[in-house]
Amino acid sequence: MTAWFVIVVPIVIMFFALFMERVEAKLRHVAVQENEVEEFLESARPDEVKALYGHGIGRALELFRLRRRGRGSVRKRVR
């Protein structure tokens, strides 16, 4: 019994590590980069901060990226 345990546990750990590596690789593409968050926090506009508060970092960074690319439309309220 002990011999099976000594053989099976390292193999299970190895397969688990390979599986987690694949999961981590997929998450790397989806995750927000640290430098993007720092740049956002340094130069965010009020509407982007509202998006951060209301919809999360994903939507706020989307608005921020659009503004940086020059494609974002500036919404002005008429009072």
Distance bins in CASP14 RR format, pairs under 12 A and 6 or more apart:
PFRMAT RR
TARGET T0000
AUTHOR 0000-0000-0000
RMODE 2
METHOD distances of the structure
MODEL  1
1 7 0 0 0 0 0 1 0 0 0 0 0
1 8 0 0 0 0 0 1 0 0 0 0 0
2 8 0 0 0 0 0 1 0 0 0 0 0
2 9 0 0 0 0 0 1 0 0 0 0 0
3 9 0 0 0 0 0 1 0 0 0 0 0
4 10 0 0 0 0 0 1 0 0 0 0 0
4 11 0 0 0 0 0 1 0 0 0 0 0
4 12 0 0 0 0 0 1 0 0 0 0 0
5 11 0 0 0 0 0 1 0 0 0 0 0
5 12 0 0 0 0 0 1 0 0 0 0 0
6 12 0 0 0 0 0 1 0 0 0 0 0
7 13 0 0 0 0 0 1 0 0 0 0 0
7 14 0 0 0 0 0 1 0 0 0 0 0
8 14 0 0 0 0 0 1 0 0 0 0 0
8 15 0 0 0 0 0 1 0 0 0 0 0
9 15 0 0 0 0 0 1 0 0 0 0 0
9 16 0 0 0 0 0 1 0 0 0 0 0
10 16 0 0 0 0 0 1 0 0 0 0 0
10 17 0 0 0 0 0 1 0 0 0 0 0
11 17 0 0 0 0 0 1 0 0 0 0 0
11 18 0 0 0 0 0 1 0 0 0 0 0
12 18 0 0 0 0 0 1 0 0 0 0 0
12 19 0 0 0 0 0 1 0 0 0 0 0
13 19 0 0 0 0 0 1 0 0 0 0 0
13 20 0 0 0 0 0 1 0 0 0 0 0
14 20 0 0 0 0 0 1 0 0 0 0 0
14 21 0 0 0 0 0 1 0 0 0 0 0
15 21 0 0 0 0 0 1 0 0 0 0 0
15 22 0 0 0 0 0 1 0 0 0 0 0
16 22 0 0 0 0 0 1 0 0 0 0 0
16 23 0 0 0 0 0 1 0 0 0 0 0
17 23 0 0 0 0 0 1 0 0 0 0 0
17 24 0 0 0 0 0 1 0 0 0 0 0
18 24 0 0 0 0 0 1 0 0 0 0 0
18 25 0 0 0 0 0 1 0 0 0 0 0
19 25 0 0 0 0 0 1 0 0 0 0 0
19 26 0 0 0 0 0 1 0 0 0 0 0
20 26 0 0 0 0 0 1 0 0 0 0 0
20 27 0 0 0 0 0 1 0 0 0 0 0
21 27 0 0 0 0 0 1 0 0 0 0 0
21 28 0 0 0 0 0 1 0 0 0 0 0
22 28 0 0 0 0 0 1 0 0 0 0 0
23 29 0 0 0 0 0 1 0 0 0 0 0
23 30 0 0 0 0 0 1 0 0 0 0 0
23 31 0 0 0 0 0 1 0 0 0 0 0
24 30 0 0 0 0 0 1 0 0 0 0 0
24 31 0 0 0 0 1 0 0 0 0 0 0
25 31 0 0 0 0 0 1 0 0 0 0 0
30 58 0 0 0 0 0 1 0 0 0 0 0
31 37 0 0 0 0 0 1 0 0 0 0 0
31 57 0 0 0 0 0 1 0 0 0 0 0
31 58 0 0 0 0 0 1 0 0 0 0 0
31 61 0 0 0 0 0 1 0 0 0 0 0
32 38 0 0 0 0 0 1 0 0 0 0 0
32 39 0 0 0 0 0 1 0 0 0 0 0
32 40 0 0 0 0 1 0 0 0 0 0 0
32 41 0 0 0 0 0 1 0 0 0 0 0
32 52 0 0 0 0 0 1 0 0 0 0 0
32 56 0 0 0 0 0 1 0 0 0 0 0
32 57 1 0 1 0 0 0 0 0 0 0 0
32 58 1 0 0 1 0 0 0 0 0 0 0
32 59 0 0 0 0 0 1 0 0 0 0 0
32 60 0 0 0 0 1 0 0 0 0 0 0
32 61 1 0 0 1 0 0 0 0 0 0 0
32 62 0 0 0 0 0 1 0 0 0 0 0
32 64 0 0 0 0 0 1 0 0 0 0 0
32 65 0 0 0 0 0 1 0 0 0 0 0
33 39 0 0 0 0 1 0 0 0 0 0 0
33 40 0 0 0 0 0 1 0 0 0 0 0
33 57 0 0 0 0 0 1 0 0 0 0 0
33 58 0 0 0 0 0 1 0 0 0 0 0
33 61 0 0 0 0 1 0 0 0 0 0 0
33 65 0 0 0 0 0 1 0 0 0 0 0
34 40 0 0 0 0 0 1 0 0 0 0 0
34 41 0 0 0 0 0 1 0 0 0 0 0
34 57 0 0 0 0 0 1 0 0 0 0 0
35 41 0 0 0 0 0 1 0 0 0 0 0
35 42 0 0 0 0 0 1 0 0 0 0 0
35 61 0 0 0 0 0 1 0 0 0 0 0
36 42 0 0 0 0 0 1 0 0 0 0 0
36 43 0 0 0 0 0 1 0 0 0 0 0
36 44 0 0 0 0 0 1 0 0 0 0 0
36 57 0 0 0 0 1 0 0 0 0 0 0
36 58 0 0 0 0 1 0 0 0 0 0 0
36 60 0 0 0 0 0 1 0 0 0 0 0
36 61 1 0 0 1 0 0 0 0 0 0 0
36 62 0 0 0 0 0 1 0 0 0 0 0
36 64 0 0 0 0 1 0 0 0 0 0 0
36 65 0 0 0 0 1 0 0 0 0 0 0
36 68 0 0 0 0 0 1 0 0 0 0 0
37 43 0 0 0 0 0 1 0 0 0 0 0
37 44 0 0 0 0 0 1 0 0 0 0 0
37 52 0 0 0 0 0 1 0 0 0 0 0
37 56 0 0 0 0 0 1 0 0 0 0 0
37 57 1 0 0 1 0 0 0 0 0 0 0
37 58 0 0 0 0 0 1 0 0 0 0 0
37 60 0 0 0 0 1 0 0 0 0 0 0
37 61 1 0 0 1 0 0 0 0 0 0 0
37 64 0 0 0 0 1 0 0 0 0 0 0
38 44 0 0 0 0 0 1 0 0 0 0 0
38 61 0 0 0 0 0 1 0 0 0 0 0
38 64 0 0 0 0 0 1 0 0 0 0 0
39 48 0 0 0 0 0 1 0 0 0 0 0
39 60 0 0 0 0 0 1 0 0 0 0 0
39 61 0 0 0 0 1 0 0 0 0 0 0
39 64 1 0 0 1 0 0 0 0 0 0 0
39 65 0 0 0 0 0 1 0 0 0 0 0
39 67 0 0 0 0 0 1 0 0 0 0 0
39 68 0 0 0 0 1 0 0 0 0 0 0
40 48 1 0 0 1 0 0 0 0 0 0 0
40 49 0 0 0 0 1 0 0 0 0 0 0
40 51 0 0 0 0 0 1 0 0 0 0 0
40 52 1 0 0 1 0 0 0 0 0 0 0
40 56 0 0 0 0 0 1 0 0 0 0 0
40 57 0 0 0 0 1 0 0 0 0 0 0
40 58 0 0 0 0 1 0 0 0 0 0 0
40 59 0 0 0 0 0 1 0 0 0 0 0
40 60 1 0 0 1 0 0 0 0 0 0 0
40 61 1 0 1 0 0 0 0 0 0 0 0
40 62 0 0 0 0 0 1 0 0 0 0 0
40 63 0 0 0 0 1 0 0 0 0 0 0
40 64 1 0 1 0 0 0 0 0 0 0 0
40 65 0 0 0 0 1 0 0 0 0 0 0
40 67 0 0 0 0 0 1 0 0 0 0 0
40 68 0 0 0 0 1 0 0 0 0 0 0
41 48 0 0 0 0 0 1 0 0 0 0 0
41 49 0 0 0 0 1 0 0 0 0 0 0
41 52 0 0 0 0 1 0 0 0 0 0 0
41 57 0 0 0 0 0 1 0 0 0 0 0
41 60 0 0 0 0 0 1 0 0 0 0 0
41 61 0 0 0 0 0 1 0 0 0 0 0
41 64 0 0 0 0 0 1 0 0 0 0 0
42 48 0 0 0 0 0 1 0 0 0 0 0
42 64 0 0 0 0 0 1 0 0 0 0 0
43 49 0 0 0 0 0 1 0 0 0 0 0
43 64 0 0 0 0 1 0 0 0 0 0 0
43 67 0 0 0 0 1 0 0 0 0 0 0
43 68 0 0 0 0 1 0 0 0 0 0 0
44 50 0 0 0 0 1 0 0 0 0 0 0
44 51 0 0 0 0 1 0 0 0 0 0 0
44 52 1 0 0 1 0 0 0 0 0 0 0
44 53 0 0 0 0 0 1 0 0 0 0 0
44 57 0 0 0 0 0 1 0 0 0 0 0
44 60 1 0 0 1 0 0 0 0 0 0 0
44 61 0 0 0 0 1 0 0 0 0 0 0
44 63 0 0 0 0 1 0 0 0 0 0 0
44 64 1 0 0 1 0 0 0 0 0 0 0
44 65 0 0 0 0 0 1 0 0 0 0 0
44 67 0 0 0 0 1 0 0 0 0 0 0
44 68 0 0 0 0 0 1 0 0 0 0 0
45 51 0 0 0 0 1 0 0 0 0 0 0
45 52 0 0 0 0 0 1 0 0 0 0 0
45 60 0 0 0 0 0 1 0 0 0 0 0
45 63 0 0 0 0 1 0 0 0 0 0 0
45 64 0 0 0 0 1 0 0 0 0 0 0
45 66 0 0 0 0 0 1 0 0 0 0 0
45 67 1 0 0 1 0 0 0 0 0 0 0
45 68 0 0 0 0 0 1 0 0 0 0 0
45 72 0 0 0 0 0 1 0 0 0 0 0
45 74 0 0 0 0 1 0 0 0 0 0 0
45 75 0 0 0 0 0 1 0 0 0 0 0
46 52 0 0 0 0 0 1 0 0 0 0 0
46 53 0 0 0 0 0 1 0 0 0 0 0
46 60 0 0 0 0 0 1 0 0 0 0 0
46 63 0 0 0 0 0 1 0 0 0 0 0
46 74 0 0 0 0 0 1 0 0 0 0 0
46 75 0 0 0 0 0 1 0 0 0 0 0
46 77 0 0 0 0 0 1 0 0 0 0 0
47 53 0 0 0 0 0 1 0 0 0 0 0
47 54 0 0 0 0 0 1 0 0 0 0 0
47 55 0 0 0 0 0 1 0 0 0 0 0
47 59 0 0 0 0 0 1 0 0 0 0 0
47 60 0 0 0 0 1 0 0 0 0 0 0
47 62 0 0 0 0 0 1 0 0 0 0 0
47 63 1 0 0 1 0 0 0 0 0 0 0
47 64 0 0 0 0 1 0 0 0 0 0 0
47 66 0 0 0 0 0 1 0 0 0 0 0
47 67 0 0 0 0 1 0 0 0 0 0 0
47 72 0 0 0 0 0 1 0 0 0 0 0
47 73 0 0 0 0 0 1 0 0 0 0 0
47 74 0 0 0 0 1 0 0 0 0 0 0
47 75 1 0 0 1 0 0 0 0 0 0 0
47 76 0 0 0 0 0 1 0 0 0 0 0
47 77 0 0 0 0 0 1 0 0 0 0 0
48 54 0 0 0 0 0 1 0 0 0 0 0
48 55 0 0 0 0 0 1 0 0 0 0 0
48 56 0 0 0 0 0 1 0 0 0 0 0
48 57 0 0 0 0 0 1 0 0 0 0 0
48 58 0 0 0 0 0 1 0 0 0 0 0
48 59 0 0 0 0 1 0 0 0 0 0 0
48 60 1 0 1 0 0 0 0 0 0 0 0
48 61 0 0 0 0 1 0 0 0 0 0 0
48 62 0 0 0 0 1 0 0 0 0 0 0
48 63 1 0 1 0 0 0 0 0 0 0 0
48 64 1 0 1 0 0 0 0 0 0 0 0
48 65 0 0 0 0 0 1 0 0 0 0 0
48 66 0 0 0 0 1 0 0 0 0 0 0
48 67 1 0 0 1 0 0 0 0 0 0 0
48 68 0 0 0 0 0 1 0 0 0 0 0
48 72 0 0 0 0 0 1 0 0 0 0 0
48 74 0 0 0 0 0 1 0 0 0 0 0
49 55 0 0 0 0 0 1 0 0 0 0 0
49 56 0 0 0 0 0 1 0 0 0 0 0
49 57 0 0 0 0 0 1 0 0 0 0 0
49 59 0 0 0 0 0 1 0 0 0 0 0
49 60 1 0 0 1 0 0 0 0 0 0 0
49 61 0 0 0 0 0 1 0 0 0 0 0
49 63 0 0 0 0 1 0 0 0 0 0 0
49 64 0 0 0 0 0 1 0 0 0 0 0
50 56 0 0 0 0 0 1 0 0 0 0 0
50 59 0 0 0 0 1 0 0 0 0 0 0
50 60 0 0 0 0 1 0 0 0 0 0 0
50 63 0 0 0 0 1 0 0 0 0 0 0
50 75 0 0 0 0 0 1 0 0 0 0 0
51 57 0 0 0 0 1 0 0 0 0 0 0
51 58 0 0 0 0 1 0 0 0 0 0 0
51 59 1 0 1 0 0 0 0 0 0 0 0
51 60 1 0 1 0 0 0 0 0 0 0 0
51 61 0 0 0 0 1 0 0 0 0 0 0
51 62 1 0 0 1 0 0 0 0 0 0 0
51 63 1 0 1 0 0 0 0 0 0 0 0
51 64 0 0 0 0 1 0 0 0 0 0 0
51 65 0 0 0 0 0 1 0 0 0 0 0
51 66 0 0 0 0 0 1 0 0 0 0 0
51 67 0 0 0 0 0 1 0 0 0 0 0
52 58 0 0 0 0 1 0 0 0 0 0 0
52 59 1 0 0 1 0 0 0 0 0 0 0
52 60 1 1 0 0 0 0 0 0 0 0 0
52 61 0 0 0 0 1 0 0 0 0 0 0
52 62 0 0 0 0 0 1 0 0 0 0 0
52 63 0 0 0 0 1 0 0 0 0 0 0
52 64 0 0 0 0 1 0 0 0 0 0 0
53 59 0 0 0 0 0 1 0 0 0 0 0
53 60 0 0 0 0 1 0 0 0 0 0 0
54 60 0 0 0 0 1 0 0 0 0 0 0
54 63 0 0 0 0 0 1 0 0 0 0 0
55 61 0 0 0 0 0 1 0 0 0 0 0
55 62 0 0 0 0 1 0 0 0 0 0 0
55 63 0 0 0 0 1 0 0 0 0 0 0
56 62 0 0 0 0 1 0 0 0 0 0 0
56 63 0 0 0 0 0 1 0 0 0 0 0
56 64 0 0 0 0 0 1 0 0 0 0 0
57 63 0 0 0 0 0 1 0 0 0 0 0
57 64 0 0 0 0 1 0 0 0 0 0 0
57 65 0 0 0 0 0 1 0 0 0 0 0
58 64 0 0 0 0 1 0 0 0 0 0 0
58 65 0 0 0 0 1 0 0 0 0 0 0
59 65 0 0 0 0 0 1 0 0 0 0 0
59 66 0 0 0 0 0 1 0 0 0 0 0
60 66 0 0 0 0 0 1 0 0 0 0 0
60 67 0 0 0 0 0 1 0 0 0 0 0
61 67 0 0 0 0 0 1 0 0 0 0 0
61 68 0 0 0 0 0 1 0 0 0 0 0
62 68 0 0 0 0 0 1 0 0 0 0 0
62 69 0 0 0 0 0 1 0 0 0 0 0
62 71 0 0 0 0 0 1 0 0 0 0 0
62 72 0 0 0 0 0 1 0 0 0 0 0
63 69 0 0 0 0 0 1 0 0 0 0 0
63 70 0 0 0 0 0 1 0 0 0 0 0
63 71 0 0 0 0 0 1 0 0 0 0 0
63 72 1 0 0 1 0 0 0 0 0 0 0
63 73 0 0 0 0 0 1 0 0 0 0 0
63 74 0 0 0 0 0 1 0 0 0 0 0
63 75 0 0 0 0 0 1 0 0 0 0 0
64 70 0 0 0 0 0 1 0 0 0 0 0
64 71 0 0 0 0 0 1 0 0 0 0 0
64 72 0 0 0 0 0 1 0 0 0 0 0
65 71 0 0 0 0 1 0 0 0 0 0 0
65 72 0 0 0 0 1 0 0 0 0 0 0
66 72 1 0 1 0 0 0 0 0 0 0 0
66 73 0 0 0 0 1 0 0 0 0 0 0
66 74 0 0 0 0 0 1 0 0 0 0 0
67 73 0 0 0 0 1 0 0 0 0 0 0
67 74 0 0 0 0 1 0 0 0 0 0 0
67 75 0 0 0 0 0 1 0 0 0 0 0
END
